[in-house]
Amino acid sequence: MTTITLTEAAARHVAQHLQRRGHGVGVRLGIKTTGCSGFAYQLDYVDEAAANDVVFEQHGAKLIVAPENLAVLDGTEVDFVRNGLNESFQFKNPNERDRCGCGESFRV
């Protein structure tokens, strides 16, 4: 069974952002081909999930994934981290085999 999780911090950030937007059902996690290693994570807020999307819900927030991305993203944990003035989503994916030096892309 495929599992993708949101930490409590990530879920809280998603919920707060959706509340500020005033609409939306969750956030879509996807991958795109790019960078020096091959893939990059992509997050977009979703107003409506497609019929074939897989929805993971943790801590009151929904993470939506297209079926074609499940194999690469299986086991991924999405976290939201604040470090000083910087804040970002971070991805812990057990399928990653390598990351480029700049940290923008990965290979499975």
N, C-alpha and C positions, 0 to 999 in steps of 0.2 A: 504494500500500500504506500502510495506517495505521501510524503509529509513535508510541508513547508510551514515554518512558524514565524510569528511576529513576537518579539519580546514585548513586555509591558510598556517600555519606553517608546518603542516604535508604534505600538497600537495607540498610545496616548497622543503622540504627535499626529498620526493620521486622523484621529477623531477630532482633535483641535483644529486641524487645517480644514477638514470637511465642514466643521461648524462655522468657521470664518467664511468659507466659500458660500455657505447657505444651501448647498445641494451636493449630491454625490452619494454613492453607496460604499465606496472603498477605494483601494489602490490596486492597480494592476502591476504585477511583477512580470517582466519579460526580459528577453535577451535580444541583442541585435549584433550583427556581424560588424566588427569595427576594430580599430586599434592594431597594435603590433602583435597581440597574442590571439586574436580571433573573435572573442565575444566581449560584450559589455552589458552590464545590468541596466535595465530601463524601468523607471517607475513613473506611472501616470495616474492621476486621479480619474476615477470611473464614475460616470453618471448612471450607467445601466450596464449590467453584465450581459454578455451574449449567452445564447441558449446552451452552447457547448463548453462554456468556461467552467473551470473548477474553482470553487470558492472555499477558502480556508478562513475560519473565524477564530480569533483569539482575543481575549481581553476586550471584547466589544467592538473590534475593528475587523473588517473583511479584507482579505488579500485574495485577489482574483488572478488566475493564471490560465492562459490559453493551453489547450491540451498538447500542442506541438512543443511547448517549452518544458513540460513536466520532467522529461528524462534528464535534462541538464540541471534543472533546479531542485530535483528530489533531495531532501535532507537539508535544504538551505534554511538558515536562521537569519531573519532580517531584524537588525537592531538600529536604534537611533542614538547617536552618541554626541554629547557636547564636550568639547575640550577647549577651555578658554573661550575665545570668541568664535571658534569654529564649531559647526554642527553639521552632521551628515548621517545619512543612512549607511550602514555597513552590512556587508553580506558575508556570512560564514557558510561556505558551500563545500561539502565534503567531496564533491566531484571535481573541484578545481585541481589541476595538476601543475599549473604554473601561472604566474602573474607577470605582466610586463613591469619594467622598472618604474614607470610613472604611476602604476596602480590603477590605470583606467580600463584595462582589459585583462581577460584571463583565457586559459585554454583548459579543455577537459580531456 
